[in-house]
Amino acid sequence: AGATDEPISSSVSTTGGAYQYAVYNSNGRVGSITTSGSGTAFNTSSDERLKENIANAADAGALIDAIKVRQFDWKVDALHQDYELQTVVPAAVHAPADETEMMSVDYSKLVPLLVKEIQSLRDRLAVLEGE
């Protein structure tokens, strides 16, 4: 199949929650794209049944501090952006083995780090405020 300007589309006849696309492996459904009456969610598995050795995460501040936020301009349209993740949070970066393929970023992988750091900041703020 060649490249096309036509988008791939999916629709359902309900405004309630609906699966537009689902991804399965031997563990069952491990990802999906779902829609509601007003939004789209890109879901990945996070079921406790798929995990072991579950414990509270360590402080994420050092990882957050290590992310080098870089400024750059996209070559194709000169749009300016700020970020660089591959060396600090490699799980968020898809680097294909074939170096001719484009790299990509899954920003959702940063959410747990950011939440943990916010929790840590809130704890420190509570101590400073004497709560």
Backbone as XML, in Angstrom:
<?xml version="1.0"?>
<chain id="A" units="angstrom">
  <residue number="1" name="ALA">
    <atom name="N" x="0.851" y="-1.185" z="0.000"/>
    <atom name="CA" x="0.000" y="0.000" z="0.000"/>
    <atom name="C" x="0.884" y="1.230" z="0.000"/>
  </residue>
  <residue number="2" name="GLY">
    <atom name="N" x="0.572" y="2.174" z="-0.851"/>
    <atom name="CA" x="1.335" y="3.412" z="-0.947"/>
    <atom name="C" x="0.787" y="4.484" z="-0.040"/>
  </residue>
  <residue number="3" name="ALA">
    <atom name="N" x="1.509" y="5.575" z="0.072"/>
    <atom name="CA" x="1.080" y="6.694" z="0.890"/>
    <atom name="C" x="-0.144" y="7.347" z="0.258"/>
  </residue>
  <residue number="4" name="THR">
    <atom name="N" x="-0.988" y="7.904" z="1.098"/>
    <atom name="CA" x="-2.194" y="8.564" z="0.630"/>
    <atom name="C" x="-2.485" y="9.772" z="1.504"/>
  </residue>
  <residue number="5" name="ASP">
    <atom name="N" x="-3.199" y="10.714" z="0.935"/>
    <atom name="CA" x="-3.610" y="11.886" z="1.702"/>
    <atom name="C" x="-4.928" y="11.642" z="2.424"/>
  </residue>
  <residue number="6" name="GLU">
    <atom name="N" x="-5.576" y="10.528" z="2.130"/>
    <atom name="CA" x="-6.855" y="10.219" z="2.753"/>
    <atom name="C" x="-6.618" y="9.633" z="4.143"/>
  </residue>
  <residue number="7" name="PRO">
    <atom name="N" x="-7.275" y="10.178" z="5.174"/>
    <atom name="CA" x="-7.090" y="9.637" z="6.523"/>
    <atom name="C" x="-7.821" y="8.315" z="6.692"/>
  </residue>
  <residue number="8" name="ILE">
    <atom name="N" x="-7.333" y="7.517" z="7.600"/>
    <atom name="CA" x="-8.041" y="6.316" z="8.009"/>
    <atom name="C" x="-9.084" y="6.769" z="9.008"/>
  </residue>
  <residue number="9" name="SER">
    <atom name="N" x="-10.297" y="6.311" z="8.871"/>
    <atom name="CA" x="-11.334" y="6.752" z="9.799"/>
    <atom name="C" x="-12.121" y="5.570" z="10.326"/>
  </residue>
  <residue number="10" name="SER">
    <atom name="N" x="-12.767" y="5.814" z="11.455"/>
    <atom name="CA" x="-13.590" y="4.807" z="12.102"/>
    <atom name="C" x="-14.752" y="5.537" z="12.749"/>
  </residue>
  <residue number="11" name="SER">
    <atom name="N" x="-15.912" y="4.954" z="12.704"/>
    <atom name="CA" x="-17.048" y="5.581" z="13.372"/>
    <atom name="C" x="-17.991" y="4.513" z="13.893"/>
  </residue>
  <residue number="12" name="VAL">
    <atom name="N" x="-18.753" y="4.886" z="14.907"/>
    <atom name="CA" x="-19.782" y="4.024" z="15.465"/>
    <atom name="C" x="-21.059" y="4.847" z="15.574"/>
  </residue>
  <residue number="13" name="SER">
    <atom name="N" x="-22.171" y="4.172" z="15.712"/>
    <atom name="CA" x="-23.457" y="4.878" z="15.709"/>
    <atom name="C" x="-23.940" y="5.238" z="17.104"/>
  </residue>
  <residue number="14" name="THR">
    <atom name="N" x="-23.030" y="5.400" z="18.054"/>
    <atom name="CA" x="-23.423" y="5.762" z="19.410"/>
    <atom name="C" x="-22.542" y="6.898" z="19.919"/>
  </residue>
  <residue number="15" name="THR">
    <atom name="N" x="-23.092" y="7.709" z="20.812"/>
    <atom name="CA" x="-22.283" y="8.747" z="21.449"/>
    <atom name="C" x="-21.817" y="8.285" z="22.822"/>
  </residue>
  <residue number="16" name="GLY">
    <atom name="N" x="-22.183" y="7.048" z="23.190"/>
    <atom name="CA" x="-21.690" y="6.462" z="24.432"/>
    <atom name="C" x="-20.287" y="5.927" z="24.214"/>
  </residue>
  <residue number="17" name="GLY">
    <atom name="N" x="-19.712" y="5.333" z="25.224"/>
    <atom name="CA" x="-18.374" y="4.772" z="25.108"/>
    <atom name="C" x="-18.324" y="3.666" z="24.062"/>
  </residue>
  <residue number="18" name="ALA">
    <atom name="N" x="-17.341" y="3.719" z="23.187"/>
    <atom name="CA" x="-17.237" y="2.724" z="22.123"/>
    <atom name="C" x="-15.781" y="2.502" z="21.748"/>
  </residue>
  <residue number="19" name="TYR">
    <atom name="N" x="-15.458" y="1.265" z="21.413"/>
    <atom name="CA" x="-14.130" y="0.937" z="20.907"/>
    <atom name="C" x="-14.064" y="1.284" z="19.430"/>
  </residue>
  <residue number="20" name="GLN">
    <atom name="N" x="-13.031" y="2.038" z="19.036"/>
    <atom name="CA" x="-12.779" y="2.308" z="17.628"/>
    <atom name="C" x="-11.714" y="1.358" z="17.098"/>
  </residue>
  <residue number="21" name="TYR">
    <atom name="N" x="-10.785" y="0.987" z="17.997"/>
    <atom name="CA" x="-9.667" y="0.126" z="17.606"/>
    <atom name="C" x="-9.186" y="-0.583" z="18.860"/>
  </residue>
  <residue number="22" name="ALA">
    <atom name="N" x="-8.898" y="-1.864" z="18.764"/>
    <atom name="CA" x="-8.398" y="-2.622" z="19.913"/>
    <atom name="C" x="-7.167" y="-3.421" z="19.502"/>
  </residue>
  <residue number="23" name="VAL">
    <atom name="N" x="-6.210" y="-3.545" z="20.435"/>
    <atom name="CA" x="-4.968" y="-4.281" z="20.196"/>
    <atom name="C" x="-4.908" y="-5.430" z="21.189"/>
  </residue>
  <residue number="24" name="TYR">
    <atom name="N" x="-4.626" y="-6.639" z="20.688"/>
    <atom name="CA" x="-4.595" y="-7.831" z="21.516"/>
    <atom name="C" x="-3.256" y="-8.551" z="21.392"/>
  </residue>
  <residue number="25" name="ASN">
    <atom name="N" x="-2.857" y="-9.240" z="22.475"/>
    <atom name="CA" x="-1.777" y="-10.215" z="22.415"/>
    <atom name="C" x="-2.200" y="-11.390" z="23.287"/>
  </residue>
  <residue number="26" name="SER">
    <atom name="N" x="-1.289" y="-12.265" z="23.655"/>
    <atom name="CA" x="-1.677" y="-13.449" z="24.418"/>
    <atom name="C" x="-2.215" y="-13.128" z="25.810"/>
  </residue>
  <residue number="27" name="ASN">
    <atom name="N" x="-2.003" y="-11.924" z="26.315"/>
    <atom name="CA" x="-2.549" y="-11.504" z="27.602"/>
    <atom name="C" x="-3.979" y="-10.987" z="27.491"/>
  </residue>
  <residue number="28" name="GLY">
    <atom name="N" x="-4.472" y="-10.814" z="26.293"/>
    <atom name="CA" x="-5.796" y="-10.238" z="26.085"/>
    <atom name="C" x="-5.668" y="-8.867" z="25.448"/>
  </residue>
  <residue number="29" name="ARG">
    <atom name="N" x="-6.667" y="-8.002" z="25.686"/>
    <atom name="CA" x="-6.621" y="-6.652" z="25.109"/>
    <atom name="C" x="-5.586" y="-5.821" z="25.861"/>
  </residue>
  <residue number="30" name="VAL">
    <atom name="N" x="-4.588" y="-5.292" z="25.157"/>
    <atom name="CA" x="-3.503" y="-4.527" z="25.782"/>
    <atom name="C" x="-3.467" y="-3.070" z="25.323"/>
  </residue>
  <residue number="31" name="GLY">
    <atom name="N" x="-4.406" y="-2.680" z="24.507"/>
    <atom name="CA" x="-4.472" y="-1.301" z="24.077"/>
    <atom name="C" x="-5.732" y="-1.060" z="23.276"/>
  </residue>
  <residue number="32" name="SER">
    <atom name="N" x="-6.134" y="0.207" z="23.204"/>
    <atom name="CA" x="-7.326" y="0.530" z="22.430"/>
    <atom name="C" x="-7.411" y="2.027" z="22.182"/>
  </residue>
  <residue number="33" name="ILE">
    <atom name="N" x="-8.250" y="2.348" z="21.233"/>
    <atom name="CA" x="-8.674" y="3.729" z="21.020"/>
    <atom name="C" x="-10.181" y="3.704" z="21.241"/>
  </residue>
  <residue number="34" name="THR">
    <atom name="N" x="-10.645" y="4.479" z="22.205"/>
    <atom name="CA" x="-12.065" y="4.533" z="22.509"/>
    <atom name="C" x="-12.572" y="5.952" z="22.351"/>
  </residue>
  <residue number="35" name="THR">
    <atom name="N" x="-13.871" y="6.076" z="22.102"/>
    <atom name="CA" x="-14.482" y="7.394" z="21.976"/>
    <atom name="C" x="-15.702" y="7.478" z="22.870"/>
  </residue>
  <residue number="36" name="SER">
    <atom name="N" x="-16.010" y="8.709" z="23.243"/>
    <atom name="CA" x="-17.237" y="9.007" z="23.972"/>
    <atom name="C" x="-17.970" y="10.059" z="23.143"/>
  </residue>
  <residue number="37" name="GLY">
    <atom name="N" x="-18.992" y="10.639" z="23.694"/>
    <atom name="CA" x="-19.720" y="11.670" z="22.967"/>
    <atom name="C" x="-18.900" y="12.909" z="22.706"/>
  </residue>
  <residue number="38" name="SER">
    <atom name="N" x="-17.808" y="13.103" z="23.465"/>
    <atom name="CA" x="-17.053" y="14.345" z="23.311"/>
    <atom name="C" x="-15.542" y="14.182" z="23.303"/>
  </residue>
  <residue number="39" name="GLY">
    <atom name="N" x="-15.034" y="12.956" z="23.260"/>
    <atom name="CA" x="-13.581" y="12.821" z="23.314"/>
    <atom name="C" x="-13.081" y="11.495" z="22.800"/>
  </residue>
  <residue number="40" name="THR">
    <atom name="N" x="-11.745" y="11.422" z="22.699"/>
    <atom name="CA" x="-11.050" y="10.223" z="22.256"/>
    <atom name="C" x="-9.981" y="9.888" z="23.279"/>
  </residue>
  <residue number="41" name="ALA">
    <atom name="N" x="-9.866" y="8.610" z="23.638"/>
    <atom name="CA" x="-8.848" y="8.164" z="24.583"/>
    <atom name="C" x="-7.969" y="7.114" z="23.912"/>
  </residue>
  <residue number="42" name="PHE">
    <atom name="N" x="-6.669" y="7.237" z="24.118"/>
    <atom name="CA" x="-5.684" y="6.275" z="23.629"/>
    <atom name="C" x="-5.228" y="5.488" z="24.850"/>
  </residue>
  <residue number="43" name="ASN">
    <atom name="N" x="-5.623" y="4.231" z="24.930"/>
    <atom name="CA" x="-5.448" y="3.431" z="26.137"/>
    <atom name="C" x="-4.386" y="2.349" z="25.963"/>
  </residue>
  <residue number="44" name="THR">
    <atom name="N" x="-3.607" y="2.141" z="27.021"/>
    <atom name="CA" x="-2.658" y="1.038" z="27.048"/>
    <atom name="C" x="-2.911" y="0.229" z="28.314"/>
  </residue>
  <residue number="45" name="SER">
    <atom name="N" x="-2.544" y="-1.022" z="28.325"/>
    <atom name="CA" x="-2.840" y="-1.870" z="29.472"/>
    <atom name="C" x="-2.097" y="-1.393" z="30.713"/>
  </residue>
  <residue number="46" name="SER">
    <atom name="N" x="-2.783" y="-1.509" z="31.854"/>
    <atom name="CA" x="-2.172" y="-1.199" z="33.135"/>
    <atom name="C" x="-2.860" y="-2.029" z="34.208"/>
  </residue>
  <residue number="47" name="ASP">
    <atom name="N" x="-3.248" y="-3.222" z="33.855"/>
    <atom name="CA" x="-3.985" y="-4.092" z="34.752"/>
    <atom name="C" x="-3.041" y="-4.765" z="35.747"/>
  </residue>
  <residue number="48" name="GLU">
    <atom name="N" x="-3.447" y="-4.789" z="37.001"/>
    <atom name="CA" x="-2.639" y="-5.400" z="38.062"/>
    <atom name="C" x="-2.309" y="-6.858" z="37.766"/>
  </residue>
  <residue number="49" name="ARG">
    <atom name="N" x="-3.197" y="-7.529" z="37.025"/>
    <atom name="CA" x="-2.969" y="-8.942" z="36.699"/>
    <atom name="C" x="-1.751" y="-9.140" z="35.796"/>
  </residue>
  <residue number="50" name="LEU">
    <atom name="N" x="-1.283" y="-8.089" z="35.145"/>
    <atom name="CA" x="-0.126" y="-8.173" z="34.257"/>
    <atom name="C" x="1.175" y="-7.802" z="34.955"/>
  </residue>
  <residue number="51" name="LYS">
    <atom name="N" x="1.108" y="-7.466" z="36.251"/>
    <atom name="CA" x="2.269" y="-6.929" z="36.964"/>
    <atom name="C" x="2.650" y="-7.806" z="38.147"/>
  </residue>
  <residue number="52" name="GLU">
    <atom name="N" x="3.880" y="-7.636" z="38.611"/>
    <atom name="CA" x="4.329" y="-8.258" z="39.851"/>
    <atom name="C" x="5.302" y="-7.292" z="40.526"/>
  </residue>
  <residue number="53" name="ASN">
    <atom name="N" x="5.644" y="-7.568" z="41.759"/>
    <atom name="CA" x="6.562" y="-6.724" z="42.534"/>
    <atom name="C" x="6.083" y="-5.269" z="42.580"/>
  </residue>
  <residue number="54" name="ILE">
    <atom name="N" x="4.806" y="-5.068" z="42.810"/>
    <atom name="CA" x="4.224" y="-3.728" z="42.849"/>
    <atom name="C" x="4.594" y="-3.054" z="44.164"/>
  </residue>
  <residue number="55" name="ALA">
    <atom name="N" x="5.159" y="-1.870" z="44.094"/>
    <atom name="CA" x="5.546" y="-1.103" z="45.286"/>
    <atom name="C" x="5.446" y="0.384" z="44.949"/>
  </residue>
  <residue number="56" name="ASN">
    <atom name="N" x="5.404" y="1.216" z="45.987"/>
    <atom name="CA" x="5.402" y="2.652" z="45.746"/>
    <atom name="C" x="6.667" y="3.035" z="44.988"/>
  </residue>
  <residue number="57" name="ALA">
    <atom name="N" x="6.520" y="3.920" z="44.020"/>
    <atom name="CA" x="7.656" y="4.338" z="43.207"/>
    <atom name="C" x="8.597" y="5.230" z="44.004"/>
  </residue>
  <residue number="58" name="ALA">
    <atom name="N" x="9.862" y="5.194" z="43.634"/>
    <atom name="CA" x="10.852" y="6.082" z="44.231"/>
    <atom name="C" x="10.595" y="7.504" z="43.729"/>
  </residue>
  <residue number="59" name="ASP">
    <atom name="N" x="11.199" y="8.459" z="44.382"/>
    <atom name="CA" x="11.063" y="9.853" z="43.974"/>
    <atom name="C" x="11.461" y="10.013" z="42.513"/>
  </residue>
  <residue number="60" name="ALA">
    <atom name="N" x="10.661" y="10.742" z="41.758"/>
    <atom name="CA" x="10.921" y="10.929" z="40.331"/>
    <atom name="C" x="11.619" y="12.257" z="40.036"/>
  </residue>
  <residue number="61" name="GLY">
    <atom name="N" x="11.920" y="13.021" z="41.063"/>
    <atom name="CA" x="12.517" y="14.338" z="40.857"/>
    <atom name="C" x="13.822" y="14.304" z="40.081"/>
  </residue>
  <residue number="62" name="ALA">
    <atom name="N" x="14.671" y="13.335" z="40.380"/>
    <atom name="CA" x="15.960" y="13.250" z="39.680"/>
    <atom name="C" x="15.758" y="12.973" z="38.193"/>
  </residue>
  <residue number="63" name="LEU">
    <atom name="N" x="14.790" y="12.110" z="37.872"/>
    <atom name="CA" x="14.506" y="11.844" z="36.454"/>
    <atom name="C" x="13.938" y="13.085" z="35.768"/>
  </residue>
  <residue number="64" name="ILE">
    <atom name="N" x="13.021" y="13.758" z="36.448"/>
    <atom name="CA" x="12.439" y="14.979" z="35.876"/>
    <atom name="C" x="13.549" y="16.007" z="35.639"/>
  </residue>
  <residue number="65" name="ASP">
    <atom name="N" x="14.430" y="16.180" z="36.633"/>
    <atom name="CA" x="15.521" y="17.149" z="36.499"/>
    <atom name="C" x="16.487" y="16.770" z="35.379"/>
  </residue>
  <residue number="66" name="ALA">
    <atom name="N" x="16.632" y="15.475" z="35.109"/>
    <atom name="CA" x="17.578" y="15.021" z="34.084"/>
    <atom name="C" x="17.058" y="15.187" z="32.653"/>
  </residue>
  <residue number="67" name="ILE">
    <atom name="N" x="15.757" y="15.400" z="32.502"/>
    <atom name="CA" x="15.220" y="15.593" z="31.150"/>
    <atom name="C" x="15.720" y="16.928" z="30.622"/>
  </residue>
  <residue number="68" name="LYS">
    <atom name="N" x="16.431" y="16.869" z="29.532"/>
    <atom name="CA" x="16.945" y="18.082" z="28.921"/>
    <atom name="C" x="15.880" y="18.631" z="27.979"/>
  </residue>
  <residue number="69" name="VAL">
    <atom name="N" x="15.330" y="19.744" z="28.355"/>
    <atom name="CA" x="14.325" y="20.374" z="27.509"/>
    <atom name="C" x="15.073" y="21.194" z="26.477"/>
  </residue>
  <residue number="70" name="ARG">
    <atom name="N" x="14.999" y="20.758" z="25.248"/>
    <atom name="CA" x="15.754" y="21.368" z="24.159"/>
    <atom name="C" x="14.845" y="22.198" z="23.281"/>
  </residue>
  <residue number="71" name="GLN">
    <atom name="N" x="15.361" y="23.280" z="22.804"/>
    <atom name="CA" x="14.662" y="24.089" z="21.820"/>
    <atom name="C" x="15.136" y="23.691" z="20.444"/>
  </residue>
  <residue number="72" name="PHE">
    <atom name="N" x="14.227" y="23.594" z="19.510"/>
    <atom name="CA" x="14.611" y="23.295" z="18.135"/>
    <atom name="C" x="13.502" y="23.709" z="17.201"/>
  </residue>
  <residue number="73" name="ASP">
    <atom name="N" x="13.813" y="23.787" z="15.938"/>
    <atom name="CA" x="12.853" y="24.108" z="14.897"/>
    <atom name="C" x="12.722" y="22.914" z="13.968"/>
  </residue>
  <residue number="74" name="TRP">
    <atom name="N" x="11.498" y="22.526" z="13.662"/>
    <atom name="CA" x="11.263" y="21.459" z="12.702"/>
    <atom name="C" x="11.696" y="21.929" z="11.325"/>
  </residue>
  <residue number="75" name="LYS">
    <atom name="N" x="12.417" y="21.109" z="10.602"/>
    <atom name="CA" x="12.925" y="21.472" z="9.276"/>
    <atom name="C" x="11.800" y="21.714" z="8.276"/>
  </residue>
  <residue number="76" name="VAL">
    <atom name="N" x="10.761" y="20.898" z="8.319"/>
    <atom name="CA" x="9.735" y="20.937" z="7.283"/>
    <atom name="C" x="8.902" y="22.223" z="7.316"/>
  </residue>
  <residue number="77" name="ASP">
    <atom name="N" x="8.624" y="22.769" z="8.506"/>
    <atom name="CA" x="7.762" y="23.953" z="8.562"/>
    <atom name="C" x="8.254" y="25.030" z="9.527"/>
  </residue>
  <residue number="78" name="ALA">
    <atom name="N" x="9.446" y="24.868" z="10.082"/>
    <atom name="CA" x="10.088" y="25.831" z="10.981"/>
    <atom name="C" x="9.328" y="26.049" z="12.294"/>
  </residue>
  <residue number="79" name="LEU">
    <atom name="N" x="8.376" y="25.173" z="12.619"/>
    <atom name="CA" x="7.709" y="25.290" z="13.913"/>
    <atom name="C" x="8.720" y="25.023" z="15.018"/>
  </residue>
  <residue number="80" name="HIS">
    <atom name="N" x="8.623" y="25.785" z="16.083"/>
    <atom name="CA" x="9.574" y="25.702" z="17.189"/>
    <atom name="C" x="9.016" y="24.797" z="18.281"/>
  </residue>
  <residue number="81" name="GLN">
    <atom name="N" x="9.860" y="23.910" z="18.857"/>
    <atom name="CA" x="9.449" y="23.057" z="19.968"/>
    <atom name="C" x="10.572" y="22.922" z="20.989"/>
  </residue>
  <residue number="82" name="ASP">
    <atom name="N" x="10.185" y="22.489" z="22.192"/>
    <atom name="CA" x="11.123" y="22.324" z="23.302"/>
    <atom name="C" x="10.980" y="20.946" z="23.946"/>
  </residue>
  <residue number="83" name="TYR">
    <atom name="N" x="11.890" y="20.002" z="23.677"/>
    <atom name="CA" x="11.965" y="18.741" z="24.422"/>
    <atom name="C" x="13.073" y="17.829" z="23.898"/>
  </residue>
  <residue number="84" name="GLU">
    <atom name="N" x="13.561" y="16.972" z="24.761"/>
    <atom name="CA" x="14.544" y="15.937" z="24.403"/>
    <atom name="C" x="14.453" y="14.849" z="25.459"/>
  </residue>
  <residue number="85" name="LEU">
    <atom name="N" x="14.129" y="13.638" z="25.065"/>
    <atom name="CA" x="13.818" y="12.606" z="26.049"/>
    <atom name="C" x="14.619" y="11.324" z="25.963"/>
  </residue>
  <residue number="86" name="GLN">
    <atom name="N" x="15.190" y="11.003" z="24.846"/>
    <atom name="CA" x="15.709" y="9.663" z="24.606"/>
    <atom name="C" x="16.689" y="9.175" z="25.665"/>
  </residue>
  <residue number="87" name="THR">
    <atom name="N" x="17.582" y="10.021" z="26.153"/>
    <atom name="CA" x="18.593" y="9.549" z="27.098"/>
    <atom name="C" x="18.065" y="9.396" z="28.517"/>
  </residue>
  <residue number="88" name="VAL">
    <atom name="N" x="16.995" y="10.119" z="28.871"/>
    <atom name="CA" x="16.503" y="10.107" z="30.246"/>
    <atom name="C" x="15.320" y="9.166" z="30.434"/>
  </residue>
  <residue number="89" name="VAL">
    <atom name="N" x="14.371" y="9.185" z="29.524"/>
    <atom name="CA" x="13.178" y="8.338" z="29.620"/>
    <atom name="C" x="13.039" y="7.561" z="28.309"/>
  </residue>
  <residue number="90" name="PRO">
    <atom name="N" x="13.930" y="6.595" z="28.101"/>
    <atom name="CA" x="13.908" y="5.871" z="26.830"/>
    <atom name="C" x="12.603" y="5.126" z="26.580"/>
  </residue>
  <residue number="91" name="ALA">
    <atom name="N" x="11.858" y="4.791" z="27.630"/>
    <atom name="CA" x="10.577" y="4.108" z="27.431"/>
    <atom name="C" x="9.569" y="4.993" z="26.699"/>
  </residue>
  <residue number="92" name="ALA">
    <atom name="N" x="9.789" y="6.293" z="26.726"/>
    <atom name="CA" x="8.883" y="7.218" z="26.048"/>
    <atom name="C" x="9.254" y="7.428" z="24.583"/>
  </residue>
  <residue number="93" name="VAL">
    <atom name="N" x="10.415" y="6.896" z="24.179"/>
    <atom name="CA" x="10.908" y="7.136" z="22.822"/>
    <atom name="C" x="10.949" y="5.822" z="22.050"/>
  </residue>
  <residue number="94" name="HIS">
    <atom name="N" x="10.348" y="5.835" z="20.885"/>
    <atom name="CA" x="10.427" y="4.672" z="19.999"/>
    <atom name="C" x="11.512" y="4.962" z="18.973"/>
  </residue>
  <residue number="95" name="ALA">
    <atom name="N" x="12.626" y="4.237" z="19.074"/>
    <atom name="CA" x="13.747" y="4.387" z="18.147"/>
    <atom name="C" x="13.843" y="3.104" z="17.328"/>
  </residue>
  <residue number="96" name="PRO">
    <atom name="N" x="13.300" y="3.098" z="16.118"/>
    <atom name="CA" x="13.313" y="1.886" z="15.302"/>
    <atom name="C" x="14.732" y="1.383" z="15.041"/>
  </residue>
  <residue number="97" name="ALA">
    <atom name="N" x="14.873" y="0.075" z="14.934"/>
    <atom name="CA" x="16.180" y="-0.520" z="14.631"/>
    <atom name="C" x="16.690" y="-0.030" z="13.278"/>
  </residue>
  <residue number="98" name="ASP">
    <atom name="N" x="15.778" y="0.182" z="12.358"/>
    <atom name="CA" x="16.130" y="0.709" z="11.043"/>
    <atom name="C" x="16.278" y="2.221" z="11.168"/>
  </residue>
  <residue number="99" name="GLU">
    <atom name="N" x="17.504" y="2.711" z="11.119"/>
    <atom name="CA" x="17.774" y="4.134" z="11.335"/>
    <atom name="C" x="17.183" y="5.037" z="10.264"/>
  </residue>
  <residue number="100" name="THR">
    <atom name="N" x="16.701" y="4.455" z="9.176"/>
    <atom name="CA" x="16.052" y="5.285" z="8.153"/>
    <atom name="C" x="14.611" y="5.606" z="8.531"/>
  </residue>
  <residue number="101" name="GLU">
    <atom name="N" x="14.049" y="4.862" z="9.514"/>
    <atom name="CA" x="12.697" y="5.140" z="9.982"/>
    <atom name="C" x="12.727" y="6.257" z="11.017"/>
  </residue>
  <residue number="102" name="MET">
    <atom name="N" x="11.645" y="7.008" z="11.106"/>
    <atom name="CA" x="11.551" y="8.139" z="12.026"/>
    <atom name="C" x="11.361" y="7.672" z="13.462"/>
  </residue>
  <residue number="103" name="MET">
    <atom name="N" x="11.990" y="8.384" z="14.382"/>
    <atom name="CA" x="11.771" y="8.160" z="15.799"/>
    <atom name="C" x="10.449" y="8.818" z="16.179"/>
  </residue>
  <residue number="104" name="SER">
    <atom name="N" x="9.849" y="8.371" z="17.300"/>
    <atom name="CA" x="8.606" y="8.971" z="17.765"/>
    <atom name="C" x="8.575" y="8.969" z="19.290"/>
  </residue>
  <residue number="105" name="VAL">
    <atom name="N" x="7.639" y="9.719" z="19.859"/>
    <atom name="CA" x="7.541" y="9.887" z="21.304"/>
    <atom name="C" x="6.135" y="9.534" z="21.769"/>
  </residue>
  <residue number="106" name="ASP">
    <atom name="N" x="6.051" y="8.808" z="22.878"/>
    <atom name="CA" x="4.781" y="8.518" z="23.546"/>
    <atom name="C" x="4.783" y="9.328" z="24.844"/>
  </residue>
  <residue number="107" name="TYR">
    <atom name="N" x="4.201" y="10.512" z="24.799"/>
    <atom name="CA" x="4.230" y="11.413" z="25.951"/>
    <atom name="C" x="3.493" y="10.844" z="27.157"/>
  </residue>
  <residue number="108" name="SER">
    <atom name="N" x="2.595" y="9.896" z="26.944"/>
    <atom name="CA" x="1.886" y="9.311" z="28.082"/>
    <atom name="C" x="2.839" y="8.608" z="29.044"/>
  </residue>
  <residue number="109" name="LYS">
    <atom name="N" x="3.996" y="8.184" z="28.567"/>
    <atom name="CA" x="4.980" y="7.519" z="29.426"/>
    <atom name="C" x="5.570" y="8.485" z="30.456"/>
  </residue>
  <residue number="110" name="LEU">
    <atom name="N" x="5.423" y="9.788" z="30.257"/>
    <atom name="CA" x="5.934" y="10.777" z="31.209"/>
    <atom name="C" x="4.962" y="11.038" z="32.345"/>
  </residue>
  <residue number="111" name="VAL">
    <atom name="N" x="3.700" y="10.709" z="32.161"/>
    <atom name="CA" x="2.682" y="11.038" z="33.151"/>
    <atom name="C" x="2.986" y="10.455" z="34.538"/>
  </residue>
  <residue number="112" name="PRO">
    <atom name="N" x="3.348" y="9.171" z="34.681"/>
    <atom name="CA" x="3.647" y="8.669" z="36.030"/>
    <atom name="C" x="4.790" y="9.425" z="36.708"/>
  </residue>
  <residue number="113" name="LEU">
    <atom name="N" x="5.819" y="9.790" z="35.952"/>
    <atom name="CA" x="6.929" y="10.555" z="36.530"/>
    <atom name="C" x="6.452" y="11.918" z="37.016"/>
  </residue>
  <residue number="114" name="LEU">
    <atom name="N" x="5.653" y="12.565" z="36.211"/>
    <atom name="CA" x="5.169" y="13.895" z="36.569"/>
    <atom name="C" x="4.246" y="13.836" z="37.782"/>
  </residue>
  <residue number="115" name="VAL">
    <atom name="N" x="3.381" y="12.843" z="37.838"/>
    <atom name="CA" x="2.496" y="12.694" z="38.989"/>
    <atom name="C" x="3.313" y="12.448" z="40.251"/>
  </residue>
  <residue number="116" name="LYS">
    <atom name="N" x="4.303" y="11.562" z="40.171"/>
    <atom name="CA" x="5.138" y="11.274" z="41.345"/>
    <atom name="C" x="5.863" y="12.529" z="41.809"/>
  </residue>
  <residue number="117" name="GLU">
    <atom name="N" x="6.385" y="13.315" z="40.888"/>
    <atom name="CA" x="7.088" y="14.537" z="41.273"/>
    <atom name="C" x="6.129" y="15.559" z="41.872"/>
  </residue>
  <residue number="118" name="ILE">
    <atom name="N" x="4.941" y="15.658" z="41.352"/>
    <atom name="CA" x="3.949" y="16.564" z="41.941"/>
    <atom name="C" x="3.623" y="16.124" z="43.361"/>
  </residue>
  <residue number="119" name="GLN">
    <atom name="N" x="3.471" y="14.816" z="43.579"/>
    <atom name="CA" x="3.220" y="14.318" z="44.932"/>
    <atom name="C" x="4.365" y="14.682" z="45.864"/>
  </residue>
  <residue number="120" name="SER">
    <atom name="N" x="5.593" y="14.518" z="45.397"/>
    <atom name="CA" x="6.761" y="14.856" z="46.202"/>
    <atom name="C" x="6.789" y="16.347" z="46.524"/>
  </residue>
  <residue number="121" name="LEU">
    <atom name="N" x="6.505" y="17.180" z="45.546"/>
    <atom name="CA" x="6.481" y="18.628" z="45.770"/>
    <atom name="C" x="5.388" y="19.011" z="46.766"/>
  </residue>
  <residue number="122" name="ARG">
    <atom name="N" x="4.243" y="18.360" z="46.653"/>
    <atom name="CA" x="3.149" y="18.645" z="47.592"/>
    <atom name="C" x="3.540" y="18.233" z="49.011"/>
  </residue>
  <residue number="123" name="ASP">
    <atom name="N" x="4.225" y="17.101" z="49.163"/>
    <atom name="CA" x="4.689" y="16.666" z="50.485"/>
    <atom name="C" x="5.662" y="17.684" z="51.070"/>
  </residue>
  <residue number="124" name="ARG">
    <atom name="N" x="6.612" y="18.136" z="50.257"/>
    <atom name="CA" x="7.596" y="19.119" z="50.737"/>
    <atom name="C" x="6.932" y="20.442" z="51.082"/>
  </residue>
  <residue number="125" name="LEU">
    <atom name="N" x="5.959" y="20.847" z="50.292"/>
    <atom name="CA" x="5.237" y="22.093" z="50.546"/>
    <atom name="C" x="4.449" y="21.994" z="51.860"/>
  </residue>
  <residue number="126" name="ALA">
    <atom name="N" x="3.840" y="20.835" z="52.109"/>
    <atom name="CA" x="3.095" y="20.641" z="53.346"/>
    <atom name="C" x="4.012" y="20.771" z="54.561"/>
  </residue>
  <residue number="127" name="VAL">
    <atom name="N" x="5.245" y="20.253" z="54.459"/>
    <atom name="CA" x="6.215" y="20.365" z="55.559"/>
    <atom name="C" x="6.579" y="21.830" z="55.764"/>
  </residue>
  <residue number="128" name="LEU">
    <atom name="N" x="6.821" y="22.550" z="54.687"/>
    <atom name="CA" x="7.178" y="23.966" z="54.793"/>
    <atom name="C" x="6.040" y="24.801" z="55.375"/>
  </residue>
  <residue number="129" name="GLU">
    <atom name="N" x="4.821" y="24.416" z="55.058"/>
    <atom name="CA" x="3.669" y="25.153" z="55.563"/>
    <atom name="C" x="3.241" y="24.670" z="56.938"/>
  </residue>
  <residue number="130" name="GLY">
    <atom name="N" x="3.921" y="23.653" z="57.465"/>
    <atom name="CA" x="3.641" y="23.157" z="58.804"/>
    <atom name="C" x="2.358" y="22.362" z="58.921"/>
  </residue>
  <residue number="131" name="GLU">
    <atom name="N" x="1.946" y="21.730" z="57.840"/>
    <atom name="CA" x="0.704" y="20.939" z="57.885"/>
    <atom name="C" x="0.989" y="19.522" z="58.301"/>
  </residue>
</chain>
